Every structure is written in structure tokens, then in C-alpha cells.
Amino acid sequence: MCSNAKVINRTPNGFFLQCKACKSFQVSFGNIFLDLTQKELSHFKKFLNELDSKYWEQMYCSCFVKRKIPIPTLQTNLQIMLNRSELEELKHLLGMTEESPSGLITAEKVDYTVVLN
């Protein structure tokens, strides 16, 4: 991880940085960390843009896992699995979607445990 990095964007679950020295991009999202060149970042964004989340949700509709949208890796037995809201947040983190005009967050996005006693 580069120490000379500029923050491009942040979300509740991640950050997107660019190293000023080597010009690489770093994406941290949940427990996923990617170190990408400009070309790799462009390919990754293109892949995410073409990813049909509805298709994958239907494909895995009877499966017991809650994350049904796969992102393949070069290691054939390893896939990154996301749900639709995680995919949308990742796209937003990478600057692929517009921010809501009001800038307000919804109640579902607040990371807080409510204890009723």
C-alpha cells in the first residue's frame, strides 16, 4: 500500500485511492483489496458496467447464499461474491454512478445496532 496516496472517493465500506508516485489505484471494499494500474482499472470498470446483476440473482435464486453476483478472479476456485447493494456501492466508490442529489443516507446504510430494552 502506497503512503503517498490521494483519496478519490470513500463509502461506508471502502475507499478508492491513487498513488501519486506510481500512479496505481487502490480499492479497498469490505474485505477485498485491489491494486490496479490505469488499464486494469478501466477493464474492471467495464466488467462491472456490463455485469448483469438480475441474471445472476435469478441464476442463484434457489441457492442459500445471500450474495449471488460473482466477480471471477484468475484463480479458478475463487470468486468475489456481492449482493446488489454492495455492487451498487462498489460502482459508486469507483465513480461509475452519480451521488444522490441530497447527499443524505438512508436508514439501512447506518451501521448501528439498535437495542430495545
C-alpha positions as CSV (number, residue, x, y, z in Angstrom):
1,M,0.0,0.0,0.0
2,C,1.4,3.4,-1.0
3,S,1.9,6.0,1.6
4,N,1.8,8.8,-0.9
5,A,-1.8,8.4,-2.0
6,K,-4.7,10.8,-2.8
7,V,-8.2,9.8,-1.7
8,I,-10.5,9.8,-4.7
9,N,-13.7,8.6,-3.0
10,R,-15.0,6.9,0.1
11,T,-18.1,4.9,1.0
12,P,-19.2,3.3,4.3
13,N,-17.5,0.1,3.3
14,G,-14.4,1.3,1.4
15,F,-12.1,3.8,-0.2
16,F,-10.6,4.5,-3.6
17,L,-7.0,5.9,-3.7
18,Q,-4.5,6.8,-6.4
19,C,-0.8,6.7,-5.6
20,K,0.9,9.9,-6.7
21,A,4.3,8.3,-7.1
22,C,3.5,5.1,-9.1
23,K,0.1,6.2,-10.5
24,S,-1.5,2.9,-9.4
25,F,-5.1,2.8,-8.0
26,Q,-6.0,1.0,-4.8
27,V,-9.5,-0.1,-4.0
28,S,-10.5,-1.4,-0.6
29,F,-14.0,-2.6,-0.3
30,G,-15.2,-4.7,2.7
31,N,-12.5,-7.4,2.9
32,I,-11.4,-7.0,-0.7
33,F,-8.3,-5.1,-1.6
34,L,-7.3,-4.4,-5.2
35,D,-4.1,-2.7,-6.5
36,L,-4.7,-1.8,-10.1
37,T,-3.0,0.0,-13.0
38,Q,-5.0,2.5,-15.1
39,K,-5.6,-0.1,-17.7
40,E,-6.7,-2.7,-15.2
41,L,-9.0,-0.2,-13.5
42,S,-10.6,0.6,-16.9
43,H,-11.1,-3.1,-17.6
44,F,-12.6,-3.7,-14.1
45,K,-15.0,-0.8,-14.5
46,K,-16.0,-2.1,-17.9
47,F,-16.6,-5.5,-16.5
48,L,-18.7,-4.1,-13.6
49,N,-20.7,-1.9,-16.0
50,E,-21.6,-5.0,-18.2
51,L,-22.3,-7.3,-15.2
52,D,-26.0,-8.3,-15.3
53,S,-27.0,-8.5,-11.6
54,K,-30.6,-9.6,-12.4
55,Y,-29.3,-12.6,-14.4
56,W,-27.0,-13.8,-11.5
57,E,-29.7,-13.2,-8.9
58,Q,-32.1,-15.4,-10.9
59,M,-29.3,-18.0,-11.6
60,Y,-28.7,-18.4,-7.9
61,C,-32.2,-17.8,-6.7
62,S,-32.5,-21.2,-5.1
63,C,-29.1,-21.1,-3.6
64,F,-28.8,-20.5,0.2
65,V,-26.1,-17.8,-0.1
66,K,-27.1,-14.2,0.3
67,R,-24.5,-12.8,-2.1
68,K,-25.4,-14.0,-5.6
69,I,-23.4,-11.8,-8.0
70,P,-20.0,-13.3,-8.8
71,I,-16.9,-11.5,-9.9
72,P,-14.4,-14.1,-11.2
73,T,-10.7,-14.0,-10.5
74,L,-7.7,-15.6,-12.2
75,Q,-7.7,-18.3,-9.6
76,T,-10.5,-20.6,-10.9
77,N,-11.7,-21.7,-7.5
78,L,-12.0,-18.2,-6.1
79,Q,-14.8,-15.7,-6.9
80,I,-15.8,-12.5,-5.2
81,M,-19.5,-12.6,-4.4
82,L,-21.6,-9.5,-3.9
83,N,-25.2,-8.6,-3.4
84,R,-26.9,-5.9,-5.4
85,S,-26.4,-3.1,-2.9
86,E,-22.7,-4.0,-2.5
87,L,-22.3,-3.9,-6.3
88,E,-24.0,-0.5,-6.5
89,E,-21.8,0.8,-3.6
90,L,-18.7,-0.5,-5.4
91,K,-19.7,1.2,-8.6
92,H,-20.3,4.4,-6.7
93,L,-17.0,4.1,-5.0
94,L,-15.3,3.8,-8.4
95,G,-17.2,6.9,-9.7
96,M,-19.4,4.9,-12.0
97,T,-22.7,6.3,-10.6
98,E,-23.9,9.7,-9.6
99,E,-24.3,10.5,-6.0
100,S,-27.8,11.2,-4.7
101,P,-28.6,14.9,-5.1
102,S,-29.4,15.4,-1.4
103,G,-26.3,13.6,-0.2
104,L,-28.4,12.0,2.5
105,I,-28.0,8.4,3.5
106,T,-30.9,6.0,4.2
107,A,-31.5,4.3,7.5
108,E,-30.4,0.9,6.0
109,K,-26.9,2.4,5.4
110,V,-26.4,3.5,9.0
111,D,-24.1,0.9,10.7
112,Y,-25.7,0.9,14.2
113,T,-27.1,-1.8,16.3
114,V,-30.4,-0.9,17.9
115,V,-31.0,-2.4,21.4
116,L,-34.6,-2.2,22.6
117,N,-34.9,-3.0,26.3
